[in-house]
């Protein structure tokens, strides 16, 4: 039985609307069709970690394609949302109560959203029942984490041994201006014309634009269906609900495994303008590539945006030069306002990746030989104590410096949009960031530029009040 209720739209949306809620039952799509009794029981326990994670991620997916990036407000608007999993004679059934009406057309769930919802259930139950408690996956070791990331991606059918290297990871802000968004579409279009597939963080903005552009390029070349991989994690998905173009969604258990899956799965990275989250991604990939074991490995990394974003990349480049030095600056190419040049450079770079993988006998579908230190793999919980305790100094080895700077931006992302981080800042005040004075000055300038250019937006369009305070040397 389906029921519909309407009530005044809250500030979650930028425009006054009505909240539409639907209660119904659906069946999973794709490979997910049966679970054990124990798995069903764990998923249906709303008070457990797995039950709460399922509810949060399912609500985000059901909100796919709708406006808004306020996770707290989304949860408040749909405080009465419930999801239950039941065994039935031919598999399983998903019961939804007070789900976002935008996920339905004439009372029926949109097929793409049903597939994404099935992916959420698949990944959450797999990690909590097959990976986390399994002694084979020693999540305290680097190799154990890498194997776990591989297994999650394989279980999600995101690995294809028959595909040539052609997956381009695109990073950038979820809340960017129209000109920058249109440019991301143009780059995606040029990549699609060259037969390249797209992987993003699955949300809106610079995560949606390349996929949208690539669909046109793939269509013109008659290479549909294209591969549009979205990688998310429970802490961020409610603020960056999957965009409707994603046709392979994978929910990784935390941000570090999400970042590792990007560069194990992808064959090159394009970075568009963004804010703290994009800076975190840049520092992650640079820190990994700076490891001595990775110096001979080709990995195309391109920073790009329209002419109006030129100053953004100048700021990023200057910050990298001051904090990590010329060695890090040599790892990427900056291309401004030239989408075809980006696509050609990426295509050439991926050809080098292909040749190198053949020479070293590494898999096309998973970059096993990439060395990632534990500093980039172990989950970082951005508490006030942890943020204040980060060591930021040029006395540190360069990869360790990059790792701690990455954690700084990860904490800022948490304080801006993740419910747990927002709540911590609300209760205890801004995170304090300490470190070597020169680096702190550069960090303060970069963050101030993000704020000035409206790259540190708060959900709902509110004036930004920093969740951090750069306090200089200890």
C-alpha positions, 0 to 999 in steps of 0.5 A: 500500500502506498501513501503520500503526505505533504508538508511545508518544505524546509530550508533543505532546498534552496527553493520553497517546495513541498516534502513528498513522502512515499511508503511502499515495498520494492524488490532489489535490482541487479545481482543482489537478491538474497541474504541470510537470516542473520544478515537480514536481522542485522540490517533491520536493527535500526539501533545497531551500527549497521542498521543506522548506516543503512538508514543514512545511506539509503536516505541519501540514495533516495534523495538522488538528484534533488537539491541540497547538501545539508545532511543534518537537515535531510535527516530532520526532514525525513526523521520518520523514514524507515527501511526494513529488509525482509526475506520472501519466497523468491529472495528479499523485499525492501520495505520503505516508510516515508521515503523521499517522493522524488525517488518515485514516478507515479508511485513506482521507484525510478529504476536507476535509484532502485539499483543504487539502493540495492548497491547500498545494501550490498556494500554495507552488508558485505563489509560488516559480515564478510570483511570487518569480522574476517581475520583474513582481512587484517585491517591493521596492516597495509596489505590487509586494507588493500586486499579489503578494498579490492574485495569490496570493489570485486563484490560490487562488480566494479572490476572488469578484467576484460576492459582496457585501461580507460577509467578517468577519476574526476575530482572537484567541488560539489558546489561550484558555479555554473561556468565551472560546472559547464567546463566539467561537462565539456571535459567529460564530453571530450573524454567520452569522445575518446572512449574513456570512462568516468569515476567520481565521488558520485555527487553533484557539481564536478562529480556530475558534470564529467559524467553528464558530458561523457554520456554525450561523447559515448552516445556520439561514438556509439559506445553506450552504455558507458561506465560511470562509477561513483565511490562514496562513504557513509560519512559524506553520502548524505551531503553528496547524494549520488547523481542519477548518471552513476550506474555503478555505485560503491559504498566504501566503509570510510574516507581512506578506503574511498580514496584508495579505491579511486587510485587503485581503480582509476588510470588517471586523475583530473582535478577540477576546482573545489574546496577543502575536500578537493584539497584533501584529494590532491594532497592524498594523491601527491603524498602517495605518488611521492613515495620512492617506490612509485617514482617510476610509475606513470600516473597522469594527474591533470588540474584544469578549469575554465579561465576564471579558475586560473587563480584557484590553481595558482593558489593550489600550486603555490601552496604545494610548492611551499609545503611539499616542494618542486618534487610534488609540483612535477607530478601534475600538469595544469591546463586552463580552459582547454578541454580537448587538450585535457582529454588528449593529455589524459589519453596519452597518459593512460597509454603510458599506464597501459604499457607500464602495466604490461611491462610490470605484469600489473593488472589493468583493473586494479593497481596492485603495485602502487605503494600506499603507506599506512599513514594514508590508509588508517582511518583518521577520526577528526576530533578536536584533540586529534586535529590539534595534535597533528604535526605539520613541519618541514622536518617531517619526511615529505610523504608524512607531511602530505599525509598530515596536511591531508588529515587537516583538510579531512577534518575541515570537511568533517566540520563543514558537512559531516553530521558528526563533525558539525556536531563536534564543532557546535559543541566544542568550537572550531578545530585548532590547527597548529604547525610550523609558522610558514606552513600555517601562514600558507594554509591560512591564506589558502583557506581564506581564498576558499572562503572569499571565492565561496568555495567553503559554502555551508548547506542552505547558502548560509554565510560561512563561519569557519569550523577551524582556527589556524593558531600557528606554531605550538 
